[in-house]
Amino acid sequence: MKVIINIDGGSRGNPGPGASAYVIKNTDGKILAQEGYFMAHCTNNQAEYTALRLALIKSAELKATELEIISDSLLLVKQYTGEYKIKNADLAARMMEIRQLAKPFTIQIRHVLRHLNKEPDALANKAMDLKQSIGFNPIENLTPFVPPTPTKQTDNIVNGVEVKPVQRKNNQKQIEQPSLFD
């Protein structure tokens, strides 16, 4: 099954409170799932990466096989495709997990201008305003991102950057809403 996914993320303060969002539709335009995932403290880039991570997890739950991913983050798209190097250790660790989650899918990812990506932007902003996660058909049993623990002395080097574990707190709430834009 092919799905079209719009993703976005943002933070207020960069770093500060933030949210990641995805809207997953079938090829007829019917919304299958949408979620704004609140994060108490993150950077804008962490929120963008988390949006992609969440979209991949939800796509697996939906049993999708082909993903068309649309993002207004040029950095995320170029780093995912390998056109840009990932210099930040935290983002490198996040991309490692994203690449693992992406393996079962055929993926096309592309960049669009911000005004063409309004749905996930509105969802992320609503989650930040409410200071809680919101969604329709949100991810079940979501575990927080935890950077991989190095097993050998060189395992903590990703794209030439040392990756250090980061402690995360997950105290987000989720509420289910059939329509988030009413």
C-alpha positions in Angstrom: 0.0 0.0 0.0 1.3 3.4 -1.0 0.9 6.4 1.4 1.7 10.1 1.2 3.2 11.5 4.3 3.7 15.2 5.2 6.0 15.8 8.2 7.1 18.9 10.1 8.7 19.8 13.4 9.5 22.9 15.3 10.6 24.3 18.7 9.9 27.5 20.4 13.2 28.9 21.6 15.4 26.4 19.7 16.0 24.6 22.0 12.8 24.8 23.9 9.3 23.2 24.0 8.6 21.7 20.6 6.5 19.2 18.6 6.8 16.8 15.7 3.9 16.1 13.4 2.9 13.8 10.5 -0.2 13.5 8.4 -0.5 10.2 6.5 -2.9 9.9 3.7 -3.8 7.2 1.2 -3.4 7.9 -2.5 -7.1 9.1 -2.6 -6.3 11.8 0.0 -8.1 10.1 2.9 -6.3 10.8 6.2 -5.3 7.5 7.8 -3.4 8.9 10.7 -2.1 12.3 12.0 -0.3 13.1 15.2 1.3 16.1 16.8 3.9 14.8 19.3 4.8 17.2 22.1 8.3 17.3 23.3 9.2 19.4 26.4 12.7 20.3 25.2 14.2 19.9 21.8 15.8 21.8 18.9 14.0 22.4 15.6 16.2 19.8 13.9 15.5 17.2 16.6 11.8 17.9 16.1 12.1 17.5 12.3 14.0 14.2 12.7 11.4 12.9 15.2 8.6 13.7 12.8 10.3 11.4 10.2 10.8 8.7 12.9 7.2 8.8 14.0 5.9 8.7 10.4 8.0 5.6 9.7 6.8 3.9 12.9 3.1 4.7 12.1 3.6 3.6 8.4 4.7 0.2 9.7 1.6 0.0 11.9 -0.5 0.8 8.9 1.3 -1.9 6.9 2.3 0.5 4.2 5.0 -0.6 1.8 5.6 2.5 -0.4 6.1 5.9 1.2 6.1 9.3 -0.4 7.5 11.6 2.3 7.2 15.4 2.0 9.0 17.8 4.3 9.7 21.5 4.4 13.1 20.9 6.0 15.7 21.0 3.3 18.4 19.9 5.8 16.5 16.8 6.8 15.8 15.8 3.2 19.4 16.4 2.1 20.8 14.6 5.2 18.5 11.6 4.6 19.5 11.3 1.0 23.2 11.6 1.9 23.7 14.9 0.0 24.7 16.6 3.3 26.8 15.2 6.0 25.4 15.0 9.5 27.8 16.8 11.8 25.7 16.8 15.0 26.1 13.7 17.1 22.5 13.6 18.3 21.1 13.9 14.8 23.6 11.3 13.5 22.3 8.8 16.2 18.7 9.7 15.2 19.4 9.1 11.6 20.9 5.7 12.4 17.5 4.7 13.9 15.6 6.3 11.0 17.6 4.3 8.5 16.8 1.1 10.4 13.1 2.0 10.5 13.1 2.8 6.7 14.5 -0.5 5.6 11.2 -2.3 5.0 9.9 0.5 2.8 10.3 1.9 -0.7 10.8 5.6 0.0 10.7 8.7 -2.0 11.5 11.8 0.0 11.3 15.4 -1.3 11.5 18.9 -0.1 8.6 21.4 -0.5 8.3 25.1 0.5 6.7 25.7 3.9 3.4 27.0 2.4 2.9 23.7 0.8 3.2 21.8 4.1 0.5 23.4 6.2 -1.2 20.4 7.8 1.7 19.0 9.8 2.8 22.6 10.7 -0.7 23.4 12.1 -0.7 20.1 14.0 2.8 20.7 15.5 1.8 24.2 16.6 -1.4 22.9 18.2 0.5 20.3 20.2 3.0 23.1 21.3 0.1 25.4 22.2 -1.6 22.6 24.3 1.7 21.3 25.6 0.6 17.8 24.9 0.5 15.2 22.1 -2.6 15.1 20.0 -3.7 12.9 17.2 -6.1 10.8 15.2 -5.0 7.1 15.2 -1.8 7.9 17.0 1.1 5.5 17.4 0.5 2.7 19.8 3.1 1.9 22.4 5.6 4.6 21.4 9.0 4.3 23.0 11.1 7.4 23.3 14.3 7.8 21.2 17.3 6.5 23.0 20.7 6.8 21.2 22.5 3.5 20.6 25.0 2.5 23.3 28.5 1.9 21.8 29.7 -1.7 22.0 33.3 -1.1 20.9 35.5 1.9 21.2 34.8 3.0 17.5 31.0 2.3 17.6 30.4 5.7 19.0 31.7 7.4 15.8 29.0 8.2 13.2 30.0 10.1 10.1 33.1 11.2 11.9 31.2 12.5 14.9 31.3 11.0 18.4 27.8 10.0 19.5 27.1 10.3 23.3 24.0 8.9 25.0 21.4 11.5 25.9 19.0 11.1 28.9 15.4 11.7 27.8 12.2 12.1 29.8 8.9 11.0 28.3 6.0 12.6 30.1 3.9 13.4 27.1 0.1 12.7 27.1 -1.8 11.7 24.1 -5.5 12.4 23.4 -7.4 11.1 20.5 -9.4 13.5 18.3 -11.2 12.6 15.2 -10.5 16.0 13.6 -7.8 18.4 14.6 -8.7 21.3 12.4 -12.3 22.0 13.4 
